[in-house]
Amino acid sequence: RAGRDFFKRVDSIEAVTKKDMTRRPTRSPVREPTISPIGPPTGFPSSMPTYFPSSTPSMAPSRMHDQVIVTGSRNDLELGGTTTSSYGYVWNIRTKPESGVVLMTGFDFYTESTNEITFEVWSREGSFKGHKGSYDGWDLIAAGTTKGRGIGRYTAIPEEMYTPVSIGGGGEAEGGIRAFYLTLETRELVYKLRDAGDVQLAASDATHHADSEDIEVYEGESILWYPFPDPSEVMFYRFPRQYLGAIYYDRLPCRPF
């Protein structure tokens, strides 16, 4: 069409062969897909499914390094539960025979107080049996003051106030046992009583009351005075008792401590 500014007059028309034609521009890549890679592999896996899916499921995912054992139930954290309070508590933790070295990374304890609480945690390799009332052979692994969280919630020992310690693998026969002594300066540490219907022998460290795939938490003894009283004063020790709180550990530490 002629006669308008936005049209030009056609003077001639020519024909070209197909092979001389240029390709129409496209928004998508013009390279054809190939079966084999066209460049070096990337550092990231592709999102495409495999051409050859396996007929059986893969192995179950491995457990996390960081593990936790919670020794109490909701009922234990309520008023009227099978609990009582004192200054301190001493007990043993053992690894299981098939377990390797574990690293104890922290503890939560239970107190009904919401005030500032002064605490200490002592530990030694081996059992607490025969080592009560004296700090010889014990290491202070945590000490400080923290605010109690009160009824229904555990109170954590701050990480910056705690030094991790390890327990050897292979169970007690291979040295996989460590004692812990947790104490407050006030009579506000809450722990569990053994169930009234339990007919096991009334001795401490005779059985575990909580466990995981790696460790066993044994029944211990409550301590009715501060600091560590002489065990000859038997009125200051009550057993068997059970730890009430949370126990944190690394099941695959880089190295023992």
C-alpha positions as CSV (number, residue, x, y, z in Angstrom):
1,R,0.0,0.0,0.0
2,A,1.3,3.4,-0.9
3,G,0.3,6.9,0.1
4,R,0.9,6.6,3.8
5,D,4.1,7.8,5.6
6,F,4.4,4.5,7.5
7,F,4.4,2.3,4.3
8,K,7.1,2.0,1.7
9,R,6.5,1.2,-1.9
10,V,7.5,-2.3,-3.0
11,D,9.8,-2.0,-5.9
12,S,10.5,-5.7,-6.5
13,I,10.3,-9.2,-5.0
14,E,13.1,-11.8,-5.1
15,A,13.2,-15.4,-4.1
16,V,16.1,-17.2,-2.2
17,T,16.7,-20.9,-1.6
18,K,15.9,-22.6,1.7
19,K,19.5,-23.2,2.6
20,D,20.2,-19.5,2.3
21,M,17.5,-18.5,4.7
22,T,18.4,-17.2,8.2
23,R,16.7,-18.9,11.1
24,R,13.9,-17.1,12.9
25,P,15.1,-15.7,16.2
26,T,13.8,-17.6,19.3
27,R,13.6,-16.9,23.0
28,S,14.7,-20.4,23.9
29,P,18.1,-22.0,23.3
30,V,18.6,-23.1,19.7
31,R,21.0,-26.0,20.5
32,E,19.4,-29.4,20.2
33,P,19.4,-31.6,23.3
34,T,22.0,-34.3,23.5
35,I,22.1,-37.7,25.2
36,S,25.7,-37.1,26.5
37,P,26.9,-34.1,28.5
38,I,28.0,-31.1,26.5
39,G,30.3,-29.6,29.0
40,P,32.1,-30.3,32.3
41,P,29.9,-31.4,35.3
42,T,28.5,-28.8,37.6
43,G,28.9,-28.6,41.3
44,F,25.2,-29.1,41.9
45,P,23.1,-32.2,41.2
46,S,20.4,-31.9,38.6
47,S,16.8,-31.9,39.7
48,M,15.8,-34.5,37.1
49,P,14.8,-38.0,38.3
50,T,17.1,-40.9,37.4
51,Y,16.4,-43.0,34.4
52,F,16.9,-46.2,36.4
53,P,15.1,-46.0,39.8
54,S,16.2,-48.7,42.3
55,S,13.7,-51.4,43.1
56,T,14.4,-51.2,46.9
57,P,14.3,-48.2,49.2
58,S,17.5,-46.6,50.3
59,M,18.8,-47.1,53.8
60,A,17.2,-45.2,56.7
61,P,18.7,-41.8,57.3
62,S,21.3,-41.8,60.0
63,R,20.6,-40.3,63.4
64,M,21.6,-36.7,64.2
65,H,24.9,-36.3,66.1
66,D,23.1,-34.2,68.8
67,Q,20.8,-36.3,71.0
68,V,18.7,-35.7,74.1
69,I,17.1,-37.8,76.8
70,V,14.1,-36.3,78.7
71,T,13.7,-38.3,81.9
72,G,10.4,-36.9,83.1
73,S,6.8,-36.8,81.9
74,R,4.3,-34.0,82.0
75,N,2.8,-35.5,85.2
76,D,6.2,-35.3,86.9
77,L,6.3,-31.5,86.2
78,E,3.0,-30.9,87.9
79,L,2.3,-30.3,91.6
80,G,1.4,-33.5,93.3
81,G,3.6,-35.7,91.0
82,T,5.9,-38.4,92.4
83,T,8.7,-35.9,93.1
84,T,10.4,-34.2,96.0
85,S,13.1,-31.7,96.4
86,S,16.5,-31.4,98.0
87,Y,19.9,-29.7,97.5
88,G,21.6,-32.1,95.2
89,Y,21.6,-35.4,93.3
90,V,24.4,-37.9,92.3
91,W,24.1,-40.6,89.7
92,N,26.0,-42.6,87.0
93,I,25.6,-42.6,83.2
94,R,26.8,-45.6,81.3
95,T,27.3,-46.2,77.6
96,K,25.8,-49.3,76.0
97,P,28.2,-52.1,74.9
98,E,27.6,-51.4,71.2
99,S,28.1,-47.6,71.7
100,G,31.2,-45.6,70.9
101,V,32.4,-42.6,72.9
102,V,29.8,-40.0,73.6
103,L,30.2,-36.3,74.6
104,M,27.9,-35.0,77.3
105,T,27.1,-31.5,76.1
106,G,24.6,-30.2,78.7
107,F,21.9,-30.7,81.3
108,D,18.6,-29.2,82.2
109,F,17.3,-29.7,85.7
110,Y,13.9,-29.1,87.4
111,T,13.1,-26.5,90.0
112,E,9.9,-24.9,90.9
113,S,11.7,-21.7,91.7
114,T,11.6,-18.6,89.5
115,N,14.4,-16.9,91.5
116,E,18.1,-16.8,90.8
117,I,19.5,-20.3,91.3
118,T,23.2,-21.0,92.1
119,F,24.3,-24.4,90.8
120,E,27.3,-26.6,90.5
121,V,27.9,-29.7,88.4
122,W,30.8,-32.1,89.3
123,S,31.9,-35.2,87.4
124,R,34.4,-38.0,87.6
125,E,35.3,-41.0,85.4
126,G,33.9,-44.2,87.0
127,S,31.1,-44.6,89.5
128,F,30.1,-42.3,92.3
129,K,30.1,-45.3,94.6
130,G,32.8,-45.0,97.2
131,H,33.4,-41.3,96.2
132,K,30.7,-39.4,98.0
133,G,31.4,-36.6,100.4
134,S,34.8,-35.7,99.0
135,Y,35.7,-33.7,95.9
136,D,38.9,-35.7,95.4
137,G,38.9,-37.0,91.8
138,W,35.9,-34.9,90.9
139,D,36.1,-32.1,88.3
140,L,33.9,-29.0,88.4
141,I,32.4,-28.9,84.9
142,A,29.7,-26.2,85.5
143,A,29.0,-23.5,88.0
144,G,27.1,-20.2,88.1
145,T,23.8,-18.6,88.6
146,T,20.7,-18.8,86.4
147,K,17.1,-17.9,86.7
148,G,14.8,-20.8,87.5
149,R,11.9,-21.3,85.0
150,G,9.5,-22.6,87.6
151,I,6.7,-25.2,87.5
152,G,6.2,-27.1,84.3
153,R,9.5,-26.2,82.6
154,Y,13.1,-27.4,82.9
155,T,15.9,-24.9,83.7
156,A,18.9,-25.1,81.4
157,I,22.5,-24.9,82.6
158,P,23.8,-22.1,80.3
159,E,26.2,-23.4,77.6
160,E,28.9,-20.8,78.4
161,M,29.0,-22.1,82.1
162,Y,29.3,-25.7,81.1
163,T,32.4,-27.8,80.1
164,P,31.6,-30.9,78.0
165,V,33.0,-34.3,79.2
166,S,33.0,-37.6,77.4
167,I,32.1,-41.2,78.4
168,G,34.0,-44.0,76.9
169,G,32.3,-46.4,74.6
170,G,31.7,-50.1,75.0
171,G,29.8,-50.0,78.3
172,E,31.1,-50.3,81.9
173,A,33.3,-53.3,81.0
174,E,35.3,-51.0,78.8
175,G,35.3,-48.0,81.1
176,G,32.2,-46.5,79.7
177,I,30.8,-45.0,83.0
178,R,30.9,-41.5,84.4
179,A,29.4,-40.0,87.6
180,F,27.7,-36.7,87.9
181,Y,26.9,-34.6,91.0
182,L,24.5,-31.7,90.5
183,T,23.8,-29.5,93.4
184,L,22.1,-26.1,94.2
185,E,22.9,-23.9,97.2
186,T,19.3,-24.0,98.2
187,R,16.9,-26.9,98.7
188,E,15.1,-26.4,95.4
189,L,16.3,-29.2,93.1
190,V,13.4,-31.5,92.2
191,Y,13.9,-35.1,91.4
192,K,11.8,-38.3,91.0
193,L,10.8,-41.0,93.5
194,R,10.7,-44.5,92.3
195,D,7.1,-45.7,91.5
196,A,5.5,-47.2,94.6
197,G,4.6,-50.4,92.7
198,D,8.2,-51.1,91.7
199,V,9.4,-54.1,93.7
200,Q,13.1,-54.0,92.6
201,L,15.7,-53.9,95.3
202,A,15.9,-50.5,97.0
203,A,19.5,-49.7,96.1
204,S,20.9,-46.9,94.0
205,D,22.8,-47.6,90.7
206,A,21.1,-51.0,90.4
207,T,19.0,-50.2,87.3
208,H,18.6,-47.5,84.7
209,H,15.4,-45.5,84.5
210,A,16.0,-43.8,81.2
211,D,18.1,-44.7,78.1
212,S,18.7,-44.1,74.4
213,E,20.4,-46.2,71.7
214,D,23.8,-45.0,73.2
215,I,23.6,-44.4,76.9
216,E,21.7,-45.5,80.1
217,V,20.8,-43.1,82.9
218,Y,21.0,-45.0,86.2
219,E,19.0,-44.4,89.4
220,G,21.1,-42.3,91.9
221,E,20.8,-40.7,95.3
222,S,19.4,-37.4,96.5
223,I,21.5,-35.3,98.8
224,L,19.9,-33.4,101.6
225,W,22.7,-31.0,102.4
226,Y,25.2,-28.6,100.8
227,P,28.0,-29.0,100.2
228,F,28.8,-32.7,99.6
229,P,28.1,-34.2,103.0
230,D,30.1,-37.1,104.6
231,P,28.4,-40.4,103.5
232,S,28.8,-41.7,107.1
233,E,26.0,-39.2,107.9
234,V,23.4,-41.4,106.2
235,M,20.5,-39.1,107.0
236,F,21.7,-36.8,104.2
237,Y,21.4,-39.4,101.5
238,R,18.1,-40.9,100.1
239,F,17.9,-43.7,97.4
240,P,17.0,-44.9,95.0
241,R,16.0,-41.6,93.3
242,Q,15.7,-40.6,89.6
243,Y,17.1,-37.6,87.7
244,L,14.4,-35.2,86.5
245,G,15.4,-33.1,83.5
246,A,17.0,-33.3,80.1
247,I,20.4,-34.8,79.2
248,Y,22.2,-33.7,76.0
249,Y,25.0,-35.5,74.3
250,D,26.8,-35.9,71.0
251,R,26.9,-39.5,69.9
252,L,29.8,-39.0,67.4
253,P,32.1,-36.4,68.8
254,C,35.3,-35.5,66.9
255,R,37.4,-36.4,69.9
256,P,36.8,-37.3,73.6
257,F,37.2,-34.7,76.3
